[in-house]
């Protein structure tokens, strides 16, 4: 297994990974030298001799026997890294849900964008009701004074 992104969230995931006896971290990757060094040393304490990379592309090119890759990087780079991990011969597990709705076009989308409907516009939406006030017969608790 590889971990791409060894910052705070990546380290939380590594803690969980270390609790699974049958899983071995073979490689880690991060753009920050401190994160690479800290995580590499931490994994050594637990008997994981992980290869360390700065660029995820180098990791994927060099590590051919990976069964999984955990992508624990900021959301705006997840798509490129997850897509690279999903190329033939790799498996990727994304740390969090995809933050962009699937109807938005682009690398995150799972289906084409929904065309805008001419029958619904921003001006046809129902207005947001005003908060009830004592003058409209409601109390501060939201209950009617008549009840």
PyMOL CGO cylinders between C-alpha atoms (Angstrom):
from pymol import cmd
from pymol.cgo import CYLINDER

trace = [
    CYLINDER, 0.00, 0.00, 0.00, 1.07, 3.57, -0.64, 0.3, 1, 1, 1, 1, 1, 1,
    CYLINDER, 1.07, 3.57, -0.64, 0.01, 6.76, 1.11, 0.3, 1, 1, 1, 1, 1, 1,
    CYLINDER, 0.01, 6.76, 1.11, -0.01, 9.93, -0.97, 0.3, 1, 1, 1, 1, 1, 1,
    CYLINDER, -0.01, 9.93, -0.97, -0.11, 12.91, 1.36, 0.3, 1, 1, 1, 1, 1, 1,
    CYLINDER, -0.11, 12.91, 1.36, 1.57, 12.60, 4.75, 0.3, 1, 1, 1, 1, 1, 1,
    CYLINDER, 1.57, 12.60, 4.75, 0.33, 15.76, 6.43, 0.3, 1, 1, 1, 1, 1, 1,
    CYLINDER, 0.33, 15.76, 6.43, -2.04, 15.82, 9.39, 0.3, 1, 1, 1, 1, 1, 1,
    CYLINDER, -2.04, 15.82, 9.39, -4.83, 13.87, 7.66, 0.3, 1, 1, 1, 1, 1, 1,
    CYLINDER, -4.83, 13.87, 7.66, -2.40, 11.41, 6.11, 0.3, 1, 1, 1, 1, 1, 1,
    CYLINDER, -2.40, 11.41, 6.11, -0.90, 10.68, 9.52, 0.3, 1, 1, 1, 1, 1, 1,
    CYLINDER, -0.90, 10.68, 9.52, -4.37, 10.04, 10.96, 0.3, 1, 1, 1, 1, 1, 1,
    CYLINDER, -4.37, 10.04, 10.96, -4.96, 7.48, 8.21, 0.3, 1, 1, 1, 1, 1, 1,
    CYLINDER, -4.96, 7.48, 8.21, -1.53, 5.92, 8.74, 0.3, 1, 1, 1, 1, 1, 1,
    CYLINDER, -1.53, 5.92, 8.74, -2.44, 5.44, 12.42, 0.3, 1, 1, 1, 1, 1, 1,
    CYLINDER, -2.44, 5.44, 12.42, -5.48, 3.45, 11.28, 0.3, 1, 1, 1, 1, 1, 1,
    CYLINDER, -5.48, 3.45, 11.28, -3.50, 1.51, 8.70, 0.3, 1, 1, 1, 1, 1, 1,
    CYLINDER, -3.50, 1.51, 8.70, -0.93, 0.47, 11.31, 0.3, 1, 1, 1, 1, 1, 1,
    CYLINDER, -0.93, 0.47, 11.31, -3.71, -1.20, 13.31, 0.3, 1, 1, 1, 1, 1, 1,
    CYLINDER, -3.71, -1.20, 13.31, -4.38, -3.65, 10.48, 0.3, 1, 1, 1, 1, 1, 1,
    CYLINDER, -4.38, -3.65, 10.48, -1.83, -6.47, 10.87, 0.3, 1, 1, 1, 1, 1, 1,
    CYLINDER, -1.83, -6.47, 10.87, -1.99, -7.72, 7.28, 0.3, 1, 1, 1, 1, 1, 1,
    CYLINDER, -1.99, -7.72, 7.28, -1.36, -4.30, 5.68, 0.3, 1, 1, 1, 1, 1, 1,
    CYLINDER, -1.36, -4.30, 5.68, 2.13, -3.00, 4.92, 0.3, 1, 1, 1, 1, 1, 1,
    CYLINDER, 2.13, -3.00, 4.92, 2.92, 0.55, 3.85, 0.3, 1, 1, 1, 1, 1, 1,
    CYLINDER, 2.92, 0.55, 3.85, 5.42, 0.14, 1.02, 0.3, 1, 1, 1, 1, 1, 1,
    CYLINDER, 5.42, 0.14, 1.02, 5.66, 3.78, -0.10, 0.3, 1, 1, 1, 1, 1, 1,
    CYLINDER, 5.66, 3.78, -0.10, 4.79, 7.28, 1.02, 0.3, 1, 1, 1, 1, 1, 1,
    CYLINDER, 4.79, 7.28, 1.02, 4.70, 10.54, -0.86, 0.3, 1, 1, 1, 1, 1, 1,
    CYLINDER, 4.70, 10.54, -0.86, 4.47, 14.20, 0.14, 0.3, 1, 1, 1, 1, 1, 1,
    CYLINDER, 4.47, 14.20, 0.14, 5.70, 17.48, -1.33, 0.3, 1, 1, 1, 1, 1, 1,
    CYLINDER, 5.70, 17.48, -1.33, 6.96, 18.69, 2.06, 0.3, 1, 1, 1, 1, 1, 1,
    CYLINDER, 6.96, 18.69, 2.06, 10.30, 17.27, 3.22, 0.3, 1, 1, 1, 1, 1, 1,
    CYLINDER, 10.30, 17.27, 3.22, 9.32, 17.49, 6.88, 0.3, 1, 1, 1, 1, 1, 1,
    CYLINDER, 9.32, 17.49, 6.88, 6.21, 15.37, 6.32, 0.3, 1, 1, 1, 1, 1, 1,
    CYLINDER, 6.21, 15.37, 6.32, 8.17, 12.81, 4.32, 0.3, 1, 1, 1, 1, 1, 1,
    CYLINDER, 8.17, 12.81, 4.32, 10.91, 12.54, 6.93, 0.3, 1, 1, 1, 1, 1, 1,
    CYLINDER, 10.91, 12.54, 6.93, 8.57, 12.44, 9.93, 0.3, 1, 1, 1, 1, 1, 1,
    CYLINDER, 8.57, 12.44, 9.93, 6.26, 9.82, 8.39, 0.3, 1, 1, 1, 1, 1, 1,
    CYLINDER, 6.26, 9.82, 8.39, 9.14, 7.70, 7.11, 0.3, 1, 1, 1, 1, 1, 1,
    CYLINDER, 9.14, 7.70, 7.11, 10.73, 7.62, 10.58, 0.3, 1, 1, 1, 1, 1, 1,
    CYLINDER, 10.73, 7.62, 10.58, 7.39, 6.95, 12.23, 0.3, 1, 1, 1, 1, 1, 1,
    CYLINDER, 7.39, 6.95, 12.23, 6.71, 3.99, 9.97, 0.3, 1, 1, 1, 1, 1, 1,
    CYLINDER, 6.71, 3.99, 9.97, 10.19, 2.57, 10.69, 0.3, 1, 1, 1, 1, 1, 1,
    CYLINDER, 10.19, 2.57, 10.69, 9.30, 2.42, 14.40, 0.3, 1, 1, 1, 1, 1, 1,
    CYLINDER, 9.30, 2.42, 14.40, 6.48, 0.04, 13.46, 0.3, 1, 1, 1, 1, 1, 1,
    CYLINDER, 6.48, 0.04, 13.46, 8.55, -2.12, 11.11, 0.3, 1, 1, 1, 1, 1, 1,
    CYLINDER, 8.55, -2.12, 11.11, 7.39, -0.62, 7.83, 0.3, 1, 1, 1, 1, 1, 1,
    CYLINDER, 7.39, -0.62, 7.83, 10.31, 0.10, 5.51, 0.3, 1, 1, 1, 1, 1, 1,
    CYLINDER, 10.31, 0.10, 5.51, 8.50, 2.50, 3.20, 0.3, 1, 1, 1, 1, 1, 1,
    CYLINDER, 8.50, 2.50, 3.20, 10.14, 4.04, 0.16, 0.3, 1, 1, 1, 1, 1, 1,
    CYLINDER, 10.14, 4.04, 0.16, 9.82, 7.83, 0.24, 0.3, 1, 1, 1, 1, 1, 1,
    CYLINDER, 9.82, 7.83, 0.24, 8.87, 10.01, -2.74, 0.3, 1, 1, 1, 1, 1, 1,
    CYLINDER, 8.87, 10.01, -2.74, 8.30, 13.70, -3.35, 0.3, 1, 1, 1, 1, 1, 1,
    CYLINDER, 8.30, 13.70, -3.35, 6.21, 13.29, -6.51, 0.3, 1, 1, 1, 1, 1, 1,
    CYLINDER, 6.21, 13.29, -6.51, 3.28, 10.86, -6.70, 0.3, 1, 1, 1, 1, 1, 1,
    CYLINDER, 3.28, 10.86, -6.70, 4.08, 10.18, -10.38, 0.3, 1, 1, 1, 1, 1, 1,
    CYLINDER, 4.08, 10.18, -10.38, 7.52, 8.88, -9.40, 0.3, 1, 1, 1, 1, 1, 1,
    CYLINDER, 7.52, 8.88, -9.40, 5.94, 6.71, -6.70, 0.3, 1, 1, 1, 1, 1, 1,
    CYLINDER, 5.94, 6.71, -6.70, 3.47, 5.16, -9.15, 0.3, 1, 1, 1, 1, 1, 1,
    CYLINDER, 3.47, 5.16, -9.15, 6.16, 4.62, -11.79, 0.3, 1, 1, 1, 1, 1, 1,
    CYLINDER, 6.16, 4.62, -11.79, 8.57, 2.94, -9.36, 0.3, 1, 1, 1, 1, 1, 1,
    CYLINDER, 8.57, 2.94, -9.36, 6.17, 0.94, -7.17, 0.3, 1, 1, 1, 1, 1, 1,
    CYLINDER, 6.17, 0.94, -7.17, 4.64, -1.65, -9.49, 0.3, 1, 1, 1, 1, 1, 1,
    CYLINDER, 4.64, -1.65, -9.49, 3.40, -4.10, -6.83, 0.3, 1, 1, 1, 1, 1, 1,
    CYLINDER, 3.40, -4.10, -6.83, 1.00, -1.81, -4.97, 0.3, 1, 1, 1, 1, 1, 1,
    CYLINDER, 1.00, -1.81, -4.97, -2.38, -3.23, -4.01, 0.3, 1, 1, 1, 1, 1, 1,
    CYLINDER, -2.38, -3.23, -4.01, -3.81, 0.11, -2.90, 0.3, 1, 1, 1, 1, 1, 1,
    CYLINDER, -3.81, 0.11, -2.90, -3.02, 3.80, -2.60, 0.3, 1, 1, 1, 1, 1, 1,
    CYLINDER, -3.02, 3.80, -2.60, -4.63, 6.10, -0.07, 0.3, 1, 1, 1, 1, 1, 1,
    CYLINDER, -4.63, 6.10, -0.07, -4.93, 9.65, -1.39, 0.3, 1, 1, 1, 1, 1, 1,
    CYLINDER, -4.93, 9.65, -1.39, -4.80, 12.00, 1.62, 0.3, 1, 1, 1, 1, 1, 1,
    CYLINDER, -4.80, 12.00, 1.62, -4.02, 15.28, -0.08, 0.3, 1, 1, 1, 1, 1, 1,
    CYLINDER, -4.02, 15.28, -0.08, -6.01, 18.53, -0.32, 0.3, 1, 1, 1, 1, 1, 1,
    CYLINDER, -6.01, 18.53, -0.32, -9.28, 18.20, -2.24, 0.3, 1, 1, 1, 1, 1, 1,
    CYLINDER, -9.28, 18.20, -2.24, -8.16, 20.30, -5.20, 0.3, 1, 1, 1, 1, 1, 1,
    CYLINDER, -8.16, 20.30, -5.20, -5.47, 17.75, -6.15, 0.3, 1, 1, 1, 1, 1, 1,
    CYLINDER, -5.47, 17.75, -6.15, -7.42, 14.57, -5.38, 0.3, 1, 1, 1, 1, 1, 1,
    CYLINDER, -7.42, 14.57, -5.38, -8.73, 14.12, -8.92, 0.3, 1, 1, 1, 1, 1, 1,
    CYLINDER, -8.73, 14.12, -8.92, -5.37, 14.02, -10.68, 0.3, 1, 1, 1, 1, 1, 1,
    CYLINDER, -5.37, 14.02, -10.68, -3.82, 11.73, -8.08, 0.3, 1, 1, 1, 1, 1, 1,
    CYLINDER, -3.82, 11.73, -8.08, -6.79, 9.37, -7.78, 0.3, 1, 1, 1, 1, 1, 1,
    CYLINDER, -6.79, 9.37, -7.78, -7.10, 9.12, -11.57, 0.3, 1, 1, 1, 1, 1, 1,
    CYLINDER, -7.10, 9.12, -11.57, -3.40, 8.29, -11.83, 0.3, 1, 1, 1, 1, 1, 1,
    CYLINDER, -3.40, 8.29, -11.83, -3.79, 5.57, -9.19, 0.3, 1, 1, 1, 1, 1, 1,
    CYLINDER, -3.79, 5.57, -9.19, -6.75, 4.09, -11.02, 0.3, 1, 1, 1, 1, 1, 1,
    CYLINDER, -6.75, 4.09, -11.02, -4.83, 3.44, -14.22, 0.3, 1, 1, 1, 1, 1, 1,
    CYLINDER, -4.83, 3.44, -14.22, -4.46, -0.25, -15.07, 0.3, 1, 1, 1, 1, 1, 1,
    CYLINDER, -4.46, -0.25, -15.07, -2.65, -2.19, -12.39, 0.3, 1, 1, 1, 1, 1, 1,
    CYLINDER, -2.65, -2.19, -12.39, -3.37, 0.20, -9.52, 0.3, 1, 1, 1, 1, 1, 1,
    CYLINDER, -3.37, 0.20, -9.52, -6.08, 0.57, -6.93, 0.3, 1, 1, 1, 1, 1, 1,
    CYLINDER, -6.08, 0.57, -6.93, -6.94, 3.81, -5.17, 0.3, 1, 1, 1, 1, 1, 1,
    CYLINDER, -6.94, 3.81, -5.17, -8.86, 4.58, -2.02, 0.3, 1, 1, 1, 1, 1, 1,
    CYLINDER, -8.86, 4.58, -2.02, -9.75, 8.24, -1.62, 0.3, 1, 1, 1, 1, 1, 1,
    CYLINDER, -9.75, 8.24, -1.62, -9.66, 9.61, 1.90, 0.3, 1, 1, 1, 1, 1, 1,
    CYLINDER, -9.66, 9.61, 1.90, -12.86, 11.62, 1.69, 0.3, 1, 1, 1, 1, 1, 1,
    CYLINDER, -12.86, 11.62, 1.69, -15.87, 11.98, -0.51, 0.3, 1, 1, 1, 1, 1, 1,
    CYLINDER, -15.87, 11.98, -0.51, -15.46, 13.95, -3.69, 0.3, 1, 1, 1, 1, 1, 1,
    CYLINDER, -15.46, 13.95, -3.69, -16.36, 17.53, -2.79, 0.3, 1, 1, 1, 1, 1, 1,
    CYLINDER, -16.36, 17.53, -2.79, -17.66, 18.61, -6.20, 0.3, 1, 1, 1, 1, 1, 1,
    CYLINDER, -17.66, 18.61, -6.20, -21.16, 17.45, -7.18, 0.3, 1, 1, 1, 1, 1, 1,
    CYLINDER, -21.16, 17.45, -7.18, -21.21, 14.75, -9.84, 0.3, 1, 1, 1, 1, 1, 1,
    CYLINDER, -21.21, 14.75, -9.84, -23.29, 16.94, -12.13, 0.3, 1, 1, 1, 1, 1, 1,
    CYLINDER, -23.29, 16.94, -12.13, -20.43, 19.42, -12.57, 0.3, 1, 1, 1, 1, 1, 1,
    CYLINDER, -20.43, 19.42, -12.57, -18.39, 18.78, -15.71, 0.3, 1, 1, 1, 1, 1, 1,
    CYLINDER, -18.39, 18.78, -15.71, -14.70, 18.05, -15.37, 0.3, 1, 1, 1, 1, 1, 1,
    CYLINDER, -14.70, 18.05, -15.37, -12.39, 15.35, -14.05, 0.3, 1, 1, 1, 1, 1, 1,
    CYLINDER, -12.39, 15.35, -14.05, -14.49, 14.88, -10.89, 0.3, 1, 1, 1, 1, 1, 1,
    CYLINDER, -14.49, 14.88, -10.89, -17.75, 14.19, -12.67, 0.3, 1, 1, 1, 1, 1, 1,
    CYLINDER, -17.75, 14.19, -12.67, -19.21, 10.73, -13.00, 0.3, 1, 1, 1, 1, 1, 1,
    CYLINDER, -19.21, 10.73, -13.00, -21.89, 11.77, -15.47, 0.3, 1, 1, 1, 1, 1, 1,
    CYLINDER, -21.89, 11.77, -15.47, -22.46, 14.63, -17.90, 0.3, 1, 1, 1, 1, 1, 1,
    CYLINDER, -22.46, 14.63, -17.90, -23.64, 17.97, -16.59, 0.3, 1, 1, 1, 1, 1, 1,
    CYLINDER, -23.64, 17.97, -16.59, -27.39, 18.45, -16.35, 0.3, 1, 1, 1, 1, 1, 1,
    CYLINDER, -27.39, 18.45, -16.35, -28.57, 21.07, -18.87, 0.3, 1, 1, 1, 1, 1, 1,
    CYLINDER, -28.57, 21.07, -18.87, -30.19, 24.16, -17.43, 0.3, 1, 1, 1, 1, 1, 1,
    CYLINDER, -30.19, 24.16, -17.43, -33.96, 24.01, -17.63, 0.3, 1, 1, 1, 1, 1, 1,
    CYLINDER, -33.96, 24.01, -17.63, -35.72, 27.03, -19.08, 0.3, 1, 1, 1, 1, 1, 1,
    CYLINDER, -35.72, 27.03, -19.08, -38.81, 26.29, -16.96, 0.3, 1, 1, 1, 1, 1, 1,
    CYLINDER, -38.81, 26.29, -16.96, -36.97, 26.97, -13.71, 0.3, 1, 1, 1, 1, 1, 1,
    CYLINDER, -36.97, 26.97, -13.71, -35.05, 30.10, -13.00, 0.3, 1, 1, 1, 1, 1, 1,
    CYLINDER, -35.05, 30.10, -13.00, -33.68, 31.84, -9.95, 0.3, 1, 1, 1, 1, 1, 1,
    CYLINDER, -33.68, 31.84, -9.95, -36.60, 34.30, -10.01, 0.3, 1, 1, 1, 1, 1, 1,
    CYLINDER, -36.60, 34.30, -10.01, -39.23, 31.53, -9.98, 0.3, 1, 1, 1, 1, 1, 1,
    CYLINDER, -39.23, 31.53, -9.98, -37.97, 30.00, -6.74, 0.3, 1, 1, 1, 1, 1, 1,
    CYLINDER, -37.97, 30.00, -6.74, -40.21, 30.39, -3.72, 0.3, 1, 1, 1, 1, 1, 1,
    CYLINDER, -40.21, 30.39, -3.72, -39.18, 33.23, -1.41, 0.3, 1, 1, 1, 1, 1, 1,
    CYLINDER, -39.18, 33.23, -1.41, -37.73, 32.39, 1.98, 0.3, 1, 1, 1, 1, 1, 1,
    CYLINDER, -37.73, 32.39, 1.98, -40.40, 33.08, 4.62, 0.3, 1, 1, 1, 1, 1, 1,
    CYLINDER, -40.40, 33.08, 4.62, -39.69, 35.77, 7.16, 0.3, 1, 1, 1, 1, 1, 1,
    CYLINDER, -39.69, 35.77, 7.16, -39.02, 34.79, 10.76, 0.3, 1, 1, 1, 1, 1, 1,
    CYLINDER, -39.02, 34.79, 10.76, -42.24, 34.95, 12.82, 0.3, 1, 1, 1, 1, 1, 1,
    CYLINDER, -42.24, 34.95, 12.82, -42.43, 37.90, 15.19, 0.3, 1, 1, 1, 1, 1, 1,
    CYLINDER, -42.43, 37.90, 15.19, -44.75, 38.61, 18.11, 0.3, 1, 1, 1, 1, 1, 1,
    CYLINDER, -44.75, 38.61, 18.11, -46.72, 41.02, 15.89, 0.3, 1, 1, 1, 1, 1, 1,
    CYLINDER, -46.72, 41.02, 15.89, -47.73, 38.10, 13.60, 0.3, 1, 1, 1, 1, 1, 1,
    CYLINDER, -47.73, 38.10, 13.60, -49.16, 36.12, 16.49, 0.3, 1, 1, 1, 1, 1, 1,
    CYLINDER, -49.16, 36.12, 16.49, -46.07, 33.97, 17.23, 0.3, 1, 1, 1, 1, 1, 1,
    CYLINDER, -46.07, 33.97, 17.23, -44.07, 34.00, 20.40, 0.3, 1, 1, 1, 1, 1, 1,
    CYLINDER, -44.07, 34.00, 20.40, -40.28, 33.87, 20.65, 0.3, 1, 1, 1, 1, 1, 1,
    CYLINDER, -40.28, 33.87, 20.65, -40.54, 30.09, 20.96, 0.3, 1, 1, 1, 1, 1, 1,
    CYLINDER, -40.54, 30.09, 20.96, -42.23, 29.84, 17.57, 0.3, 1, 1, 1, 1, 1, 1,
    CYLINDER, -42.23, 29.84, 17.57, -45.59, 28.81, 19.03, 0.3, 1, 1, 1, 1, 1, 1,
    CYLINDER, -45.59, 28.81, 19.03, -48.76, 30.65, 18.26, 0.3, 1, 1, 1, 1, 1, 1,
    CYLINDER, -48.76, 30.65, 18.26, -50.13, 32.75, 21.10, 0.3, 1, 1, 1, 1, 1, 1,
    CYLINDER, -50.13, 32.75, 21.10, -53.61, 31.43, 20.32, 0.3, 1, 1, 1, 1, 1, 1,
    CYLINDER, -53.61, 31.43, 20.32, -52.66, 27.83, 21.16, 0.3, 1, 1, 1, 1, 1, 1,
]
cmd.load_cgo(trace, "trace")
